[in-house]
Amino acid sequence: MSRILDSYIHRKIMGRWRRAAHQAPYATQADLRLQRDQARGLRRHLDHLIQQADSRLIRPKVGSTQFSKPLGTDWSCRPDLWRGPLTQPGVASAPRKAVLDRQVSLFHDCPHSEIAVRQVRNRDGRDLAPFSLVVEVFSFEGSFLSVSVELPEDAAVNLTREHLVRVETLIECEKPSSVFARLNIQHGPNMEQVLRSLDPTEASNAVDFDLAHLPLNERRIEKIWLDLIFEMPEMNRIVVRDLTFCRFHRADL
């Protein structure tokens, strides 16, 4: 009964506002003023409802962890920034270290901070990640600009030199720019780094970091993070549409 009653009330309200819109050219100023104030109050609630519905119903779904993984993957993740909304969606005139959330930070050494960074909602049907990270750079006189992404603690659990760590990115730039991915592993007082170049002609890149040749102390791995390094980023708009990690064992030879 409540559904039937709600449908009846909705039709009556729709009919009332339809008549008011048609009669607006002939209504008195007093009636117009009252109807305008009522319509503005109603629109506030409608706009809020539409915004909430769009954010929940639009694809890809918030919190999605779906992406392709190699056979034998024993750990994978998509960082929170690409999965859910930030409490503060962006930073204008970003300082030399701009912390976006507990995992992601922006670093640069430009003396004049003409850099903006923000999170935006993905709305393309091809996107698997719900959100993107957008970095907009105007004048740039520094020597480096990077986005640092710290992996969760469980990424180091049972990690061995027999593993490959795969990083897959989807990056779009307004103009071609060289991008490097550097994996950093801290074990005890030591730190190992592996650098890979991403193909600037391809938006989607997947690179594997082989840990076999690193002098890792597997029992003392404390922290793992990735640096996305952008060369000559001035007057460019860089969109990291997706970023995922997974690890799997090297095939036996």
LOLO-538192 format. One record per residue (C-alpha): residue number from 1; x, y, z. Coordinates in Angstrom, 2 decimals. Layout:
<r nr="NUM" c1="X" c2="Y" c3="Z"/>
...
END
This chain:
<r nr="1" c1="0.00" c2="0.00" c3="0.00"/>
<r nr="2" c1="2.83" c2="2.40" c3="0.79"/>
<r nr="3" c1="4.24" c2="1.96" c3="-2.73"/>
<r nr="4" c1="0.84" c2="2.65" c3="-4.29"/>
<r nr="5" c1="0.36" c2="5.71" c3="-2.08"/>
<r nr="6" c1="3.86" c2="7.02" c3="-2.85"/>
<r nr="7" c1="3.24" c2="6.61" c3="-6.58"/>
<r nr="8" c1="-0.09" c2="8.47" c3="-6.32"/>
<r nr="9" c1="1.48" c2="11.36" c3="-4.32"/>
<r nr="10" c1="4.38" c2="11.55" c3="-6.79"/>
<r nr="11" c1="1.98" c2="11.86" c3="-9.75"/>
<r nr="12" c1="0.01" c2="14.59" c3="-7.98"/>
<r nr="13" c1="3.19" c2="16.57" c3="-7.15"/>
<r nr="14" c1="4.49" c2="16.22" c3="-10.70"/>
<r nr="15" c1="1.18" c2="17.43" c3="-12.04"/>
<r nr="16" c1="1.17" c2="20.43" c3="-9.71"/>
<r nr="17" c1="4.66" c2="21.60" c3="-10.79"/>
<r nr="18" c1="3.86" c2="20.93" c3="-14.45"/>
<r nr="19" c1="0.81" c2="23.21" c3="-14.20"/>
<r nr="20" c1="2.81" c2="25.84" c3="-12.31"/>
<r nr="21" c1="5.49" c2="25.87" c3="-15.04"/>
<r nr="22" c1="2.88" c2="26.25" c3="-17.80"/>
<r nr="23" c1="1.03" c2="29.03" c3="-15.96"/>
<r nr="24" c1="4.17" c2="30.95" c3="-14.91"/>
<r nr="25" c1="3.87" c2="33.57" c3="-17.71"/>
<r nr="26" c1="0.39" c2="34.50" c3="-16.44"/>
<r nr="27" c1="0.83" c2="34.13" c3="-12.65"/>
<r nr="28" c1="0.87" c2="37.08" c3="-10.29"/>
<r nr="29" c1="4.16" c2="38.23" c3="-8.80"/>
<r nr="30" c1="3.12" c2="37.06" c3="-5.34"/>
<r nr="31" c1="2.35" c2="33.56" c3="-6.64"/>
<r nr="32" c1="5.61" c2="33.48" c3="-8.63"/>
<r nr="33" c1="7.66" c2="34.52" c3="-5.60"/>
<r nr="34" c1="6.09" c2="31.79" c3="-3.46"/>
<r nr="35" c1="6.49" c2="29.12" c3="-6.15"/>
<r nr="36" c1="10.08" c2="30.14" c3="-6.83"/>
<r nr="37" c1="11.02" c2="29.82" c3="-3.13"/>
<r nr="38" c1="9.29" c2="26.43" c3="-2.91"/>
<r nr="39" c1="11.00" c2="25.21" c3="-6.10"/>
<r nr="40" c1="14.44" c2="26.29" c3="-4.85"/>
<r nr="41" c1="13.93" c2="24.41" c3="-1.58"/>
<r nr="42" c1="12.81" c2="21.33" c3="-3.47"/>
<r nr="43" c1="15.69" c2="21.58" c3="-5.94"/>
<r nr="44" c1="18.23" c2="21.58" c3="-3.10"/>
<r nr="45" c1="17.04" c2="18.18" c3="-1.94"/>
<r nr="46" c1="16.71" c2="16.85" c3="-5.47"/>
<r nr="47" c1="20.24" c2="17.91" c3="-6.42"/>
<r nr="48" c1="21.61" c2="16.24" c3="-3.28"/>
<r nr="49" c1="19.72" c2="13.04" c3="-4.06"/>
<r nr="50" c1="20.92" c2="13.01" c3="-7.68"/>
<r nr="51" c1="24.53" c2="13.57" c3="-6.59"/>
<r nr="52" c1="24.41" c2="10.72" c3="-4.07"/>
<r nr="53" c1="22.67" c2="8.40" c3="-6.53"/>
<r nr="54" c1="25.20" c2="9.15" c3="-9.28"/>
<r nr="55" c1="28.15" c2="8.49" c3="-6.97"/>
<r nr="56" c1="26.72" c2="5.12" c3="-5.89"/>
<r nr="57" c1="25.17" c2="3.89" c3="-9.13"/>
<r nr="58" c1="27.72" c2="5.00" c3="-11.70"/>
<r nr="59" c1="30.22" c2="2.39" c3="-12.83"/>
<r nr="60" c1="32.80" c2="1.36" c3="-11.86"/>
<r nr="61" c1="31.51" c2="0.70" c3="-8.37"/>
<r nr="62" c1="33.24" c2="2.47" c3="-5.47"/>
<r nr="63" c1="35.58" c2="0.10" c3="-3.65"/>
<r nr="64" c1="36.16" c2="-2.10" c3="-6.68"/>
<r nr="65" c1="39.23" c2="-4.33" c3="-6.52"/>
<r nr="66" c1="38.59" c2="-6.07" c3="-9.84"/>
<r nr="67" c1="41.46" c2="-6.23" c3="-12.32"/>
<r nr="68" c1="43.30" c2="-8.91" c3="-14.27"/>
<r nr="69" c1="45.91" c2="-10.89" c3="-12.35"/>
<r nr="70" c1="48.49" c2="-13.44" c3="-13.52"/>
<r nr="71" c1="47.97" c2="-17.10" c3="-12.73"/>
<r nr="72" c1="49.38" c2="-17.91" c3="-9.31"/>
<r nr="73" c1="48.91" c2="-14.44" c3="-7.80"/>
<r nr="74" c1="49.06" c2="-14.70" c3="-4.00"/>
<r nr="75" c1="48.61" c2="-10.99" c3="-3.17"/>
<r nr="76" c1="47.10" c2="-8.04" c3="-5.00"/>
<r nr="77" c1="45.69" c2="-4.60" c3="-4.29"/>
<r nr="78" c1="44.43" c2="-1.34" c3="-5.76"/>
<r nr="79" c1="45.40" c2="1.57" c3="-3.44"/>
<r nr="80" c1="42.58" c2="3.33" c3="-1.60"/>
<r nr="81" c1="42.88" c2="6.57" c3="-3.60"/>
<r nr="82" c1="41.74" c2="4.75" c3="-6.76"/>
<r nr="83" c1="38.99" c2="2.88" c3="-4.90"/>
<r nr="84" c1="37.14" c2="5.40" c3="-2.72"/>
<r nr="85" c1="36.64" c2="9.15" c3="-2.22"/>
<r nr="86" c1="39.21" c2="11.20" c3="-0.31"/>
<r nr="87" c1="38.14" c2="13.39" c3="2.63"/>
<r nr="88" c1="39.98" c2="16.25" c3="0.90"/>
<r nr="89" c1="39.65" c2="15.74" c3="-2.87"/>
<r nr="90" c1="42.57" c2="17.97" c3="-3.92"/>
<r nr="91" c1="45.37" c2="20.41" c3="-3.18"/>
<r nr="92" c1="46.06" c2="23.62" c3="-5.10"/>
<r nr="93" c1="49.58" c2="25.08" c3="-5.07"/>
<r nr="94" c1="50.83" c2="21.77" c3="-3.71"/>
<r nr="95" c1="53.72" c2="22.04" c3="-1.23"/>
<r nr="96" c1="56.93" c2="20.07" c3="-1.72"/>
<r nr="97" c1="55.29" c2="17.18" c3="0.12"/>
<r nr="98" c1="51.53" c2="16.96" c3="-0.32"/>
<r nr="99" c1="49.96" c2="14.07" c3="1.60"/>
<r nr="100" c1="46.74" c2="12.96" c3="-0.10"/>
<r nr="101" c1="45.93" c2="9.99" c3="2.12"/>
<r nr="102" c1="47.76" c2="7.46" c3="4.29"/>
<r nr="103" c1="49.24" c2="5.76" c3="1.21"/>
<r nr="104" c1="49.74" c2="8.42" c3="-1.48"/>
<r nr="105" c1="51.87" c2="11.58" c3="-1.42"/>
<r nr="106" c1="53.12" c2="14.02" c3="-4.05"/>
<r nr="107" c1="56.77" c2="15.16" c3="-3.94"/>
<r nr="108" c1="58.59" c2="17.86" c3="-5.92"/>
<r nr="109" c1="61.38" c2="20.41" c3="-5.51"/>
<r nr="110" c1="59.96" c2="23.27" c3="-7.59"/>
<r nr="111" c1="60.53" c2="26.63" c3="-5.83"/>
<r nr="112" c1="57.31" c2="28.05" c3="-7.30"/>
<r nr="113" c1="54.48" c2="25.64" c3="-6.60"/>
<r nr="114" c1="52.29" c2="25.92" c3="-9.67"/>
<r nr="115" c1="51.05" c2="22.38" c3="-9.23"/>
<r nr="116" c1="47.52" c2="21.16" c3="-8.50"/>
<r nr="117" c1="46.60" c2="17.62" c3="-7.59"/>
<r nr="118" c1="43.10" c2="16.21" c3="-7.13"/>
<r nr="119" c1="40.99" c2="13.08" c3="-7.22"/>
<r nr="120" c1="38.24" c2="12.77" c3="-9.84"/>
<r nr="121" c1="35.51" c2="10.20" c3="-10.45"/>
<r nr="122" c1="35.97" c2="7.85" c3="-13.40"/>
<r nr="123" c1="32.90" c2="7.71" c3="-15.62"/>
<r nr="124" c1="34.17" c2="5.89" c3="-18.70"/>
<r nr="125" c1="32.64" c2="2.46" c3="-19.22"/>
<r nr="126" c1="36.12" c2="1.03" c3="-19.87"/>
<r nr="127" c1="37.45" c2="2.08" c3="-16.46"/>
<r nr="128" c1="37.88" c2="-0.56" c3="-13.77"/>
<r nr="129" c1="39.02" c2="1.89" c3="-11.08"/>
<r nr="130" c1="36.32" c2="4.13" c3="-9.57"/>
<r nr="131" c1="38.64" c2="7.16" c3="-9.25"/>
<r nr="132" c1="41.62" c2="8.82" c3="-10.96"/>
<r nr="133" c1="44.46" c2="10.99" c3="-9.71"/>
<r nr="134" c1="44.97" c2="14.18" c3="-11.73"/>
<r nr="135" c1="48.21" c2="16.21" c3="-11.55"/>
<r nr="136" c1="48.19" c2="19.56" c3="-13.36"/>
<r nr="137" c1="51.53" c2="21.32" c3="-13.76"/>
<r nr="138" c1="52.07" c2="24.82" c3="-15.10"/>
<r nr="139" c1="55.51" c2="26.44" c3="-14.76"/>
<r nr="140" c1="58.05" c2="23.97" c3="-13.36"/>
<r nr="141" c1="61.64" c2="24.80" c3="-12.46"/>
<r nr="142" c1="62.43" c2="21.82" c3="-10.23"/>
<r nr="143" c1="64.42" c2="18.68" c3="-10.93"/>
<r nr="144" c1="61.79" c2="16.05" c3="-10.04"/>
<r nr="145" c1="58.08" c2="15.43" c3="-9.60"/>
<r nr="146" c1="56.85" c2="12.11" c3="-8.27"/>
<r nr="147" c1="53.83" c2="10.38" c3="-6.79"/>
<r nr="148" c1="54.74" c2="8.01" c3="-3.99"/>
<r nr="149" c1="52.44" c2="5.09" c3="-3.18"/>
<r nr="150" c1="53.06" c2="3.03" c3="-0.05"/>
<r nr="151" c1="51.95" c2="-0.59" c3="-0.26"/>
<r nr="152" c1="49.97" c2="-2.06" c3="2.67"/>
<r nr="153" c1="51.83" c2="-4.06" c3="5.27"/>
<r nr="154" c1="50.50" c2="-7.40" c3="4.03"/>
<r nr="155" c1="52.44" c2="-6.88" c3="0.78"/>
<r nr="156" c1="55.62" c2="-7.79" c3="2.68"/>
<r nr="157" c1="54.18" c2="-10.87" c3="4.42"/>
<r nr="158" c1="55.91" c2="-14.02" c3="3.07"/>
<r nr="159" c1="57.55" c2="-11.99" c3="0.29"/>
<r nr="160" c1="60.63" c2="-13.79" c3="-1.08"/>
<r nr="161" c1="63.19" c2="-13.37" c3="-3.83"/>
<r nr="162" c1="61.22" c2="-15.94" c3="-5.81"/>
<r nr="163" c1="58.45" c2="-13.40" c3="-6.34"/>
<r nr="164" c1="57.75" c2="-11.05" c3="-9.21"/>
<r nr="165" c1="55.94" c2="-7.82" c3="-8.32"/>
<r nr="166" c1="53.77" c2="-6.52" c3="-11.14"/>
<r nr="167" c1="52.70" c2="-2.89" c3="-11.35"/>
<r nr="168" c1="50.03" c2="-2.00" c3="-13.88"/>
<r nr="169" c1="49.22" c2="1.61" c3="-14.67"/>
<r nr="170" c1="46.83" c2="3.52" c3="-16.88"/>
<r nr="171" c1="48.27" c2="7.01" c3="-17.39"/>
<r nr="172" c1="47.12" c2="9.69" c3="-19.81"/>
<r nr="173" c1="49.10" c2="12.88" c3="-20.52"/>
<r nr="174" c1="48.08" c2="15.93" c3="-22.51"/>
<r nr="175" c1="51.52" c2="15.92" c3="-24.12"/>
<r nr="176" c1="54.03" c2="13.03" c3="-24.25"/>
<r nr="177" c1="56.07" c2="12.70" c3="-21.08"/>
<r nr="178" c1="58.62" c2="10.17" c3="-19.86"/>
<r nr="179" c1="57.37" c2="8.25" c3="-16.83"/>
<r nr="180" c1="59.41" c2="5.91" c3="-14.63"/>
<r nr="181" c1="58.26" c2="3.44" c3="-11.99"/>
<r nr="182" c1="60.68" c2="2.78" c3="-9.11"/>
<r nr="183" c1="60.01" c2="0.03" c3="-6.59"/>
<r nr="184" c1="61.62" c2="0.60" c3="-3.17"/>
<r nr="185" c1="62.02" c2="-2.14" c3="-0.57"/>
<r nr="186" c1="63.33" c2="-1.36" c3="2.91"/>
<r nr="187" c1="64.76" c2="-4.32" c3="4.82"/>
<r nr="188" c1="66.39" c2="-3.54" c3="8.13"/>
<r nr="189" c1="68.82" c2="-0.61" c3="7.70"/>
<r nr="190" c1="69.14" c2="-1.24" c3="3.94"/>
<r nr="191" c1="66.99" c2="-0.27" c3="0.98"/>
<r nr="192" c1="66.85" c2="-1.75" c3="-2.51"/>
<r nr="193" c1="65.53" c2="0.05" c3="-5.57"/>
<r nr="194" c1="64.51" c2="-1.21" c3="-9.01"/>
<r nr="195" c1="63.75" c2="1.30" c3="-11.78"/>
<r nr="196" c1="61.61" c2="0.61" c3="-14.84"/>
<r nr="197" c1="60.66" c2="2.91" c3="-17.71"/>
<r nr="198" c1="57.04" c2="3.09" c3="-18.85"/>
<r nr="199" c1="56.26" c2="3.31" c3="-22.54"/>
<r nr="200" c1="55.15" c2="6.95" c3="-23.16"/>
<r nr="201" c1="53.26" c2="5.96" c3="-26.32"/>
<r nr="202" c1="50.99" c2="3.56" c3="-24.43"/>
<r nr="203" c1="48.44" c2="4.67" c3="-21.83"/>
<r nr="204" c1="48.35" c2="1.20" c3="-20.26"/>
<r nr="205" c1="51.64" c2="-0.24" c3="-18.98"/>
<r nr="206" c1="52.48" c2="-3.36" c3="-17.00"/>
<r nr="207" c1="55.99" c2="-3.82" c3="-15.61"/>
<r nr="208" c1="57.37" c2="-6.72" c3="-13.58"/>
<r nr="209" c1="59.97" c2="-6.19" c3="-10.87"/>
<r nr="210" c1="62.11" c2="-9.31" c3="-10.44"/>
<r nr="211" c1="63.40" c2="-9.64" c3="-6.88"/>
<r nr="212" c1="65.77" c2="-12.55" c3="-7.64"/>
<r nr="213" c1="68.87" c2="-10.39" c3="-8.07"/>
<r nr="214" c1="68.30" c2="-8.14" c3="-5.04"/>
<r nr="215" c1="70.29" c2="-8.81" c3="-1.86"/>
<r nr="216" c1="67.10" c2="-8.91" c3="0.20"/>
<r nr="217" c1="66.92" c2="-10.02" c3="3.81"/>
<r nr="218" c1="63.50" c2="-11.64" c3="3.44"/>
<r nr="219" c1="62.91" c2="-11.84" c3="7.17"/>
<r nr="220" c1="63.44" c2="-8.10" c3="7.72"/>
<r nr="221" c1="61.33" c2="-6.52" c3="5.00"/>
<r nr="222" c1="59.64" c2="-3.56" c3="6.67"/>
<r nr="223" c1="58.27" c2="-1.28" c3="3.98"/>
<r nr="224" c1="57.55" c2="-1.29" c3="0.23"/>
<r nr="225" c1="56.56" c2="1.70" c3="-1.85"/>
<r nr="226" c1="56.42" c2="2.77" c3="-5.47"/>
<r nr="227" c1="57.49" c2="6.10" c3="-6.97"/>
<r nr="228" c1="55.95" c2="7.26" c3="-10.23"/>
<r nr="229" c1="58.47" c2="9.79" c3="-11.55"/>
<r nr="230" c1="57.48" c2="12.29" c3="-14.25"/>
<r nr="231" c1="60.18" c2="13.94" c3="-16.35"/>
<r nr="232" c1="59.76" c2="17.52" c3="-17.65"/>
<r nr="233" c1="56.17" c2="17.82" c3="-16.42"/>
<r nr="234" c1="55.73" c2="21.55" c3="-17.10"/>
<r nr="235" c1="52.54" c2="22.66" c3="-18.88"/>
<r nr="236" c1="51.06" c2="19.19" c3="-18.72"/>
<r nr="237" c1="48.01" c2="17.45" c3="-17.30"/>
<r nr="238" c1="48.74" c2="13.93" c3="-16.09"/>
<r nr="239" c1="45.88" c2="11.57" c3="-15.23"/>
<r nr="240" c1="46.65" c2="8.31" c3="-13.42"/>
<r nr="241" c1="43.40" c2="6.52" c3="-14.21"/>
<r nr="242" c1="44.35" c2="3.28" c3="-12.48"/>
<r nr="243" c1="47.19" c2="1.76" c3="-10.47"/>
<r nr="244" c1="47.29" c2="-1.86" c3="-9.32"/>
<r nr="245" c1="49.81" c2="-4.20" c3="-7.72"/>
<r nr="246" c1="50.11" c2="-7.97" c3="-7.57"/>
<r nr="247" c1="52.80" c2="-10.49" c3="-6.77"/>
<r nr="248" c1="53.27" c2="-14.04" c3="-8.00"/>
<r nr="249" c1="55.99" c2="-16.68" c3="-8.01"/>
<r nr="250" c1="58.46" c2="-16.88" c3="-10.85"/>
<r nr="251" c1="57.92" c2="-19.87" c3="-13.13"/>
<r nr="252" c1="60.27" c2="-22.77" c3="-12.36"/>
<r nr="253" c1="62.91" c2="-23.39" c3="-15.03"/>
END
